[in-house]
Amino acid sequence: MKAVELFTAVPRCYNCAQAVAAGAGREELVPELANAGGGRAPDGLCGALFAAQSMVPESGRNALREVFSAELGACRCRELKAAGVPCVRCVEFAAELLEKEQ
């Protein structure tokens, strides 16, 4: 999966949000998502989820968030980390959800 490849590449060039966007072919979003990784997305949301939500119509964002939270146990970065969910899993699942939406 392209998003996971970008996120795990060395040297690290993409945070979680940027990797999801770039993996979906939306390179134009990469600069504006620079501050959305590491728990810095609005409301502490997972950056990978935030990026995926930014690429779907507003009407589908809540459903995306609900599915993400149901699968991984939370939708905020801090809660995901506390539960032991690795960032790479968040990137992978957000990218999968985004693929299904498109």
N, CA, C and O atoms as a GROMACS GRO file, in nm:
protein
  408
    1MET      N    1   0.085  -0.118   0.000
    1MET     CA    2   0.000   0.000   0.000
    1MET      C    3   0.089   0.124   0.000
    1MET      O    4   0.180   0.138   0.082
    2LYS      N    5   0.062   0.213  -0.093
    2LYS     CA    6   0.147   0.330  -0.114
    2LYS      C    7   0.160   0.418   0.010
    2LYS      O    8   0.270   0.465   0.040
    3ALA      N    9   0.051   0.443   0.082
    3ALA     CA   10   0.057   0.529   0.200
    3ALA      C   11   0.151   0.471   0.306
    3ALA      O   12   0.227   0.545   0.367
    4VAL      N   13   0.146   0.342   0.328
    4VAL     CA   14   0.232   0.277   0.427
    4VAL      C   15   0.377   0.284   0.380
    4VAL      O   16   0.467   0.310   0.461
    5GLU      N   17   0.402   0.261   0.252
    5GLU     CA   18   0.537   0.271   0.198
    5GLU      C   19   0.595   0.410   0.221
    5GLU      O   20   0.710   0.424   0.262
    6LEU      N   21   0.516   0.512   0.194
    6LEU     CA   22   0.562   0.649   0.213
    6LEU      C   23   0.587   0.681   0.360
    6LEU      O   24   0.684   0.748   0.394
    7PHE      N   25   0.499   0.632   0.446
    7PHE     CA   26   0.511   0.660   0.590
    7PHE      C   27   0.633   0.593   0.651
    7PHE      O   28   0.697   0.650   0.740
    8THR      N   29   0.666   0.475   0.605
    8THR     CA   30   0.776   0.399   0.666
    8THR      C   31   0.910   0.416   0.593
    8THR      O   32   1.011   0.363   0.638
    9ALA      N   33   0.911   0.489   0.483
    9ALA     CA   34   1.034   0.508   0.406
    9ALA      C   35   1.140   0.581   0.489
    9ALA      O   36   1.108   0.667   0.571
   10VAL      N   37   1.264   0.543   0.466
   10VAL     CA   38   1.376   0.610   0.531
   10VAL      C   39   1.457   0.680   0.423
   10VAL      O   40   1.493   0.615   0.324
   11PRO      N   41   1.487   0.807   0.436
   11PRO     CA   42   1.455   0.893   0.550
   11PRO      C   43   1.307   0.928   0.551
   11PRO      O   44   1.240   0.926   0.448
   12ARG      N   45   1.259   0.962   0.669
   12ARG     CA   46   1.118   0.996   0.685
   12ARG      C   47   1.089   1.131   0.622
   12ARG      O   48   1.145   1.233   0.661
   13CYS      N   49   1.002   1.130   0.525
   13CYS     CA   50   0.965   1.252   0.455
   13CYS      C   51   0.819   1.291   0.478
   13CYS      O   52   0.780   1.404   0.451
   14TYR      N   53   0.739   1.196   0.526
   14TYR     CA   54   0.596   1.219   0.542
   14TYR      C   55   0.551   1.182   0.682
   14TYR      O   56   0.591   1.078   0.736
   15ASN      N   57   0.466   1.267   0.742
   15ASN     CA   58   0.400   1.226   0.866
   15ASN      C   59   0.279   1.141   0.827
   15ASN      O   60   0.256   1.117   0.708
   16CYS      N   61   0.203   1.097   0.924
   16CYS     CA   62   0.090   1.007   0.895
   16CYS      C   63  -0.012   1.070   0.800
   16CYS      O   64  -0.058   1.004   0.707
   17ALA      N   65  -0.047   1.195   0.824
   17ALA     CA   66  -0.146   1.262   0.741
   17ALA      C   67  -0.094   1.282   0.599
   17ALA      O   68  -0.166   1.258   0.502
   18GLN      N   69   0.030   1.325   0.587
   18GLN     CA   70   0.089   1.346   0.456
   18GLN      C   71   0.100   1.217   0.378
   18GLN      O   72   0.078   1.215   0.256
   19ALA      N   73   0.133   1.108   0.445
   19ALA     CA   74   0.146   0.978   0.378
   19ALA      C   75   0.013   0.932   0.321
   19ALA      O   76   0.008   0.878   0.210
   20VAL      N   77  -0.095   0.952   0.396
   20VAL     CA   78  -0.227   0.913   0.346
   20VAL      C   79  -0.263   0.996   0.222
   20VAL      O   80  -0.312   0.942   0.123
   21ALA      N   81  -0.238   1.126   0.228
   21ALA     CA   82  -0.270   1.213   0.114
   21ALA      C   83  -0.185   1.178  -0.007
   21ALA      O   84  -0.237   1.162  -0.118
   22ALA      N   85  -0.055   1.166   0.013
   22ALA     CA   86   0.035   1.136  -0.098
   22ALA      C   87   0.006   0.997  -0.155
   22ALA      O   88   0.013   0.976  -0.276
   23GLY      N   89  -0.026   0.902  -0.069
   23GLY     CA   90  -0.059   0.768  -0.113
   23GLY      C   91  -0.185   0.764  -0.198
   23GLY      O   92  -0.202   0.676  -0.282
   24ALA      N   93  -0.273   0.860  -0.176
   24ALA     CA   94  -0.396   0.870  -0.254
   24ALA      C   95  -0.377   0.955  -0.380
   24ALA      O   96  -0.472   0.982  -0.453
   25GLY      N   97  -0.251   0.998  -0.403
   25GLY     CA   98  -0.225   1.079  -0.521
   25GLY      C   99  -0.258   1.225  -0.505
   25GLY      O  100  -0.271   1.298  -0.604
   26ARG      N  101  -0.272   1.270  -0.381
   26ARG     CA  102  -0.309   1.409  -0.355
   26ARG      C  103  -0.190   1.487  -0.300
   26ARG      O  104  -0.197   1.543  -0.191
   27GLU      N  105  -0.082   1.489  -0.376
   27GLU     CA  106   0.042   1.558  -0.335
   27GLU      C  107   0.019   1.704  -0.301
   27GLU      O  108   0.091   1.761  -0.219
   28GLU      N  109  -0.080   1.766  -0.362
   28GLU     CA  110  -0.106   1.908  -0.335
   28GLU      C  111  -0.147   1.934  -0.190
   28GLU      O  112  -0.136   2.046  -0.141
   29LEU      N  113  -0.195   1.829  -0.121
   29LEU     CA  114  -0.235   1.844   0.020
   29LEU      C  115  -0.119   1.827   0.118
   29LEU      O  116  -0.131   1.862   0.235
   30VAL      N  117  -0.008   1.772   0.071
   30VAL     CA  118   0.105   1.741   0.160
   30VAL      C  119   0.153   1.862   0.240
   30VAL      O  120   0.169   1.851   0.361
   31PRO      N  121   0.175   1.979   0.177
   31PRO     CA  122   0.223   2.092   0.256
   31PRO      C  123   0.127   2.136   0.367
   31PRO      O  124   0.170   2.166   0.478
   32GLU      N  125  -0.002   2.139   0.337
   32GLU     CA  126  -0.097   2.184   0.438
   32GLU      C  127  -0.120   2.081   0.549
   32GLU      O  128  -0.174   2.115   0.654
   33LEU      N  129  -0.080   1.957   0.527
   33LEU     CA  130  -0.093   1.853   0.630
   33LEU      C  131   0.034   1.835   0.712
   33LEU      O  132   0.043   1.744   0.795
   34ALA      N  133   0.132   1.921   0.689
   34ALA     CA  134   0.260   1.910   0.761
   34ALA      C  135   0.242   1.919   0.912
   34ALA      O  136   0.319   1.857   0.987
   35ASN      N  137   0.144   1.993   0.958
   35ASN     CA  138   0.121   2.009   1.102
   35ASN      C  139   0.008   1.922   1.154
   35ASN      O  140  -0.042   1.947   1.264
   36ALA      N  141  -0.033   1.823   1.079
   36ALA     CA  142  -0.146   1.739   1.121
   36ALA      C  143  -0.102   1.605   1.176
   36ALA      O  144  -0.186   1.526   1.218
   37GLY      N  145   0.027   1.577   1.178
   37GLY     CA  146   0.076   1.449   1.232
   37GLY      C  147   0.111   1.461   1.379
   37GLY      O  148   0.116   1.571   1.434
   38GLY      N  149   0.134   1.348   1.441
   38GLY     CA  150   0.179   1.346   1.580
   38GLY      C  151   0.081   1.403   1.680
   38GLY      O  152   0.121   1.461   1.781
   39GLY      N  153  -0.047   1.387   1.653
   39GLY     CA  154  -0.149   1.435   1.746
   39GLY      C  155  -0.180   1.582   1.734
   39GLY      O  156  -0.248   1.638   1.820
   40ARG      N  157  -0.134   1.646   1.628
   40ARG     CA  158  -0.156   1.790   1.613
   40ARG      C  159  -0.271   1.825   1.519
   40ARG      O  160  -0.294   1.943   1.492
   41ALA      N  161  -0.342   1.725   1.469
   41ALA     CA  162  -0.459   1.754   1.387
   41ALA      C  163  -0.566   1.818   1.477
   41ALA      O  164  -0.561   1.801   1.599
   42PRO      N  165  -0.659   1.890   1.420
   42PRO     CA  166  -0.762   1.954   1.502
   42PRO      C  167  -0.829   1.856   1.599
   42PRO      O  168  -0.860   1.743   1.563
   43ASP      N  169  -0.851   1.903   1.720
   43ASP     CA  170  -0.917   1.825   1.826
   43ASP      C  171  -0.838   1.698   1.863
   43ASP      O  172  -0.895   1.605   1.919
   44GLY      N  173  -0.708   1.695   1.832
   44GLY     CA  174  -0.626   1.578   1.866
   44GLY      C  175  -0.656   1.456   1.782
   44GLY      O  176  -0.614   1.345   1.816
   45LEU      N  177  -0.728   1.475   1.673
   45LEU     CA  178  -0.767   1.365   1.586
   45LEU      C  179  -0.642   1.297   1.529
   45LEU      O  180  -0.539   1.362   1.510
   46CYS      N  181  -0.651   1.169   1.502
   46CYS     CA  182  -0.543   1.097   1.435
   46CYS      C  183  -0.519   1.166   1.301
   46CYS      O  184  -0.612   1.191   1.225
   47GLY      N  185  -0.393   1.196   1.272
   47GLY     CA  186  -0.360   1.265   1.150
   47GLY      C  187  -0.397   1.187   1.025
   47GLY      O  188  -0.441   1.245   0.926
   48ALA      N  189  -0.380   1.057   1.030
   48ALA     CA  190  -0.416   0.973   0.915
   48ALA      C  191  -0.566   0.982   0.887
   48ALA      O  192  -0.607   0.994   0.772
   49LEU      N  193  -0.644   0.976   0.992
   49LEU     CA  194  -0.790   0.989   0.977
   49LEU      C  195  -0.826   1.129   0.928
   49LEU      O  196  -0.911   1.144   0.841
   50PHE      N  197  -0.763   1.231   0.985
   50PHE     CA  198  -0.789   1.368   0.944
   50PHE      C  199  -0.764   1.386   0.794
   50PHE      O  200  -0.844   1.449   0.725
   51ALA      N  201  -0.654   1.331   0.746
   51ALA     CA  202  -0.623   1.342   0.604
   51ALA      C  203  -0.728   1.271   0.520
   51ALA      O  204  -0.775   1.324   0.419
   52ALA      N  205  -0.766   1.151   0.561
   52ALA     CA  206  -0.868   1.076   0.485
   52ALA      C  207  -0.999   1.154   0.482
   52ALA      O  208  -1.064   1.162   0.378
   53GLN      N  209  -1.037   1.210   0.596
   53GLN     CA  210  -1.162   1.286   0.602
   53GLN      C  211  -1.156   1.409   0.511
   53GLN      O  212  -1.257   1.449   0.453
   54SER      N  213  -1.038   1.468   0.499
   54SER     CA  214  -1.027   1.589   0.418
   54SER      C  215  -1.041   1.560   0.269
   54SER      O  216  -1.057   1.652   0.189
   55MET      N  217  -1.036   1.433   0.232
   55MET     CA  218  -1.044   1.396   0.091
   55MET      C  219  -1.177   1.333   0.052
   55MET      O  220  -1.193   1.287  -0.062
   56VAL      N  221  -1.272   1.329   0.144
   56VAL     CA  222  -1.405   1.277   0.111
   56VAL      C  223  -1.506   1.389   0.127
   56VAL      O  224  -1.480   1.486   0.198
   57PRO      N  225  -1.620   1.378   0.064
   57PRO     CA  226  -1.723   1.480   0.081
   57PRO      C  227  -1.762   1.492   0.228
   57PRO      O  228  -1.759   1.395   0.303
   58GLU      N  229  -1.800   1.611   0.266
   58GLU     CA  230  -1.836   1.637   0.407
   58GLU      C  231  -1.942   1.540   0.457
   58GLU      O  232  -1.941   1.503   0.574
   59SER      N  233  -2.032   1.500   0.370
   59SER     CA  234  -2.140   1.409   0.409
   59SER      C  235  -2.088   1.271   0.450
   59SER      O  236  -2.158   1.198   0.520
   60GLY      N  237  -1.967   1.234   0.408
   60GLY     CA  238  -1.914   1.103   0.441
   60GLY      C  239  -1.813   1.102   0.554
   60GLY      O  240  -1.764   0.996   0.592
   61ARG      N  241  -1.782   1.218   0.609
   61ARG     CA  242  -1.676   1.228   0.710
   61ARG      C  243  -1.712   1.161   0.842
   61ARG      O  244  -1.628   1.093   0.902
   62ASN      N  245  -1.834   1.179   0.888
   62ASN     CA  246  -1.872   1.117   1.015
   62ASN      C  247  -1.872   0.965   1.006
   62ASN      O  248  -1.828   0.898   1.099
   63ALA      N  249  -1.919   0.913   0.895
   63ALA     CA  250  -1.920   0.767   0.877
   63ALA      C  251  -1.777   0.713   0.875
   63ALA      O  252  -1.750   0.608   0.933
   64LEU      N  253  -1.687   0.784   0.810
   64LEU     CA  254  -1.547   0.743   0.805
   64LEU      C  255  -1.489   0.739   0.946
   64LEU      O  256  -1.419   0.645   0.984
   65ARG      N  257  -1.518   0.842   1.022
   65ARG     CA  258  -1.470   0.851   1.161
   65ARG      C  259  -1.526   0.737   1.246
   65ARG      O  260  -1.454   0.679   1.326
   66GLU      N  261  -1.653   0.707   1.228
   66GLU     CA  262  -1.716   0.600   1.307
   66GLU      C  263  -1.655   0.464   1.275
   66GLU      O  264  -1.629   0.385   1.366
   67VAL      N  265  -1.633   0.436   1.149
   67VAL     CA  266  -1.573   0.307   1.109
   67VAL      C  267  -1.430   0.298   1.161
   67VAL      O  268  -1.389   0.194   1.212
   68PHE      N  269  -1.355   0.405   1.150
   68PHE     CA  270  -1.217   0.409   1.198
   68PHE      C  271  -1.214   0.381   1.349
   68PHE      O  272  -1.136   0.299   1.396
   69SER      N  273  -1.299   0.450   1.422
   69SER     CA  274  -1.304   0.434   1.568
   69SER      C  275  -1.350   0.294   1.608
   69SER      O  276  -1.298   0.237   1.704
   70ALA      N  277  -1.446   0.240   1.537
   70ALA     CA  278  -1.496   0.105   1.568
   70ALA      C  279  -1.387   0.000   1.546
   70ALA      O  280  -1.376  -0.095   1.623
   71GLU      N  281  -1.308   0.017   1.441
   71GLU     CA  282  -1.203  -0.079   1.408
   71GLU      C  283  -1.082  -0.067   1.500
   71GLU      O  284  -1.029  -0.168   1.546
   72LEU      N  285  -1.038   0.056   1.526
   72LEU     CA  286  -0.914   0.076   1.599
   72LEU      C  287  -0.933   0.114   1.746
   72LEU      O  288  -0.836   0.119   1.822
   73GLY      N  289  -1.057   0.141   1.786
   73GLY     CA  290  -1.086   0.168   1.926
   73GLY      C  291  -1.088   0.314   1.967
   73GLY      O  292  -1.125   0.346   2.080
   74ALA      N  293  -1.050   0.403   1.878
   74ALA     CA  294  -1.049   0.546   1.907
   74ALA      C  295  -1.026   0.621   1.777
   74ALA      O  296  -0.996   0.562   1.674
   75CYS      N  297  -1.039   0.753   1.784
   75CYS     CA  298  -1.010   0.833   1.666
   75CYS      C  299  -0.914   0.946   1.699
   75CYS      O  300  -0.872   1.020   1.609
   76ARG      N  301  -0.879   0.962   1.825
   76ARG     CA  302  -0.781   1.064   1.864
   76ARG      C  303  -0.644   0.999   1.884
   76ARG      O  304  -0.633   0.889   1.939
   77CYS      N  305  -0.543   1.070   1.840
   77CYS     CA  306  -0.406   1.018   1.843
   77CYS      C  307  -0.366   0.971   1.983
   77CYS      O  308  -0.316   0.859   1.998
   78ARG      N  309  -0.387   1.052   2.082
   78ARG     CA  310  -0.346   1.018   2.218
   78ARG      C  311  -0.412   0.888   2.266
   78ARG      O  312  -0.347   0.805   2.329
   79GLU      N  313  -0.540   0.872   2.236
   79GLU     CA  314  -0.612   0.752   2.278
   79GLU      C  315  -0.563   0.628   2.203
   79GLU      O  316  -0.550   0.520   2.261
   80LEU      N  317  -0.535   0.645   2.075
   80LEU     CA  318  -0.483   0.534   1.995
   80LEU      C  319  -0.347   0.488   2.047
   80LEU      O  320  -0.321   0.368   2.061
   81LYS      N  321  -0.260   0.584   2.076
   81LYS     CA  322  -0.128   0.550   2.129
   81LYS      C  323  -0.138   0.483   2.265
   81LYS      O  324  -0.066   0.387   2.293
   82ALA      N  325  -0.228   0.533   2.350
   82ALA     CA  326  -0.246   0.474   2.483
   82ALA      C  327  -0.295   0.330   2.473
   82ALA      O  328  -0.263   0.247   2.558
   83ALA      N  329  -0.372   0.301   2.369
   83ALA     CA  330  -0.424   0.165   2.348
   83ALA      C  331  -0.322   0.076   2.276
   83ALA      O  332  -0.348  -0.042   2.254
   84GLY      N  333  -0.208   0.133   2.239
   84GLY     CA  334  -0.104   0.054   2.174
   84GLY      C  335  -0.122   0.035   2.025
   84GLY      O  336  -0.060  -0.054   1.966
   85VAL      N  337  -0.206   0.117   1.963
   85VAL     CA  338  -0.226   0.106   1.818
   85VAL      C  339  -0.111   0.180   1.749
   85VAL      O  340  -0.095   0.300   1.768
   86PRO      N  341  -0.031   0.110   1.670
   86PRO     CA  342   0.082   0.176   1.603
   86PRO      C  343   0.035   0.272   1.494
   86PRO      O  344  -0.066   0.249   1.428
   87CYS      N  345   0.110   0.377   1.476
   87CYS     CA  346   0.076   0.478   1.374
   87CYS      C  347   0.064   0.416   1.236
   87CYS      O  348  -0.022   0.455   1.157
   88VAL      N  349   0.151   0.320   1.206
   88VAL     CA  350   0.147   0.259   1.073
   88VAL      C  351   0.013   0.189   1.050
   88VAL      O  352  -0.034   0.184   0.936
   89ARG      N  353  -0.047   0.135   1.152
   89ARG     CA  354  -0.180   0.072   1.139
   89ARG      C  355  -0.285   0.177   1.110
   89ARG      O  356  -0.376   0.154   1.030
   90CYS      N  357  -0.274   0.293   1.174
   90CYS     CA  358  -0.368   0.401   1.147
   90CYS      C  359  -0.357   0.449   1.002
   90CYS      O  360  -0.458   0.473   0.936
   91VAL      N  361  -0.234   0.462   0.954
   91VAL     CA  362  -0.211   0.502   0.816
   91VAL      C  363  -0.272   0.399   0.722
   91VAL      O  364  -0.342   0.434   0.627
   92GLU      N  365  -0.244   0.273   0.749
   92GLU     CA  366  -0.295   0.165   0.665
   92GLU      C  367  -0.448   0.164   0.660
   92GLU      O  368  -0.507   0.156   0.553
   93PHE      N  369  -0.511   0.173   0.776
   93PHE     CA  370  -0.657   0.163   0.779
   93PHE      C  371  -0.722   0.289   0.720
   93PHE      O  372  -0.823   0.279   0.650
   94ALA      N  373  -0.667   0.405   0.748
   94ALA     CA  374  -0.723   0.528   0.690
   94ALA      C  375  -0.713   0.523   0.538
   94ALA      O  376  -0.807   0.564   0.468
   95ALA      N  377  -0.602   0.473   0.486
   95ALA     CA  378  -0.586   0.461   0.341
   95ALA      C  379  -0.684   0.360   0.283
   95ALA      O  380  -0.739   0.382   0.175
   96GLU      N  381  -0.707   0.250   0.354
   96GLU     CA  382  -0.806   0.151   0.308
   96GLU      C  383  -0.945   0.212   0.302
   96GLU      O  384  -1.018   0.193   0.205
   97LEU      N  385  -0.981   0.284   0.407
   97LEU     CA  386  -1.113   0.348   0.409
   97LEU      C  387  -1.128   0.449   0.296
   97LEU      O  388  -1.234   0.458   0.232
   98LEU      N  389  -1.023   0.523   0.271
   98LEU     CA  390  -1.026   0.622   0.165
   98LEU      C  391  -1.043   0.556   0.029
   98LEU      O  392  -1.118   0.605  -0.055
   99GLU      N  393  -0.975   0.446   0.007
   99GLU     CA  394  -0.989   0.372  -0.119
   99GLU      C  395  -1.132   0.326  -0.140
   99GLU      O  396  -1.183   0.330  -0.252
  100LYS      N  397  -1.197   0.282  -0.035
  100LYS     CA  398  -1.337   0.236  -0.046
  100LYS      C  399  -1.431   0.350  -0.078
  100LYS      O  400  -1.534   0.330  -0.143
  101GLU      N  401  -1.398   0.470  -0.032
  101GLU     CA  402  -1.482   0.587  -0.055
  101GLU      C  403  -1.472   0.639  -0.198
  101GLU      O  404  -1.564   0.704  -0.248
  102GLN      N  405  -1.361   0.610  -0.263
  102GLN     CA  406  -1.339   0.669  -0.395
  102GLN      C  407  -1.383   0.578  -0.506
  102GLN      O  408  -1.371   0.613  -0.623
   0.00000   0.00000   0.00000
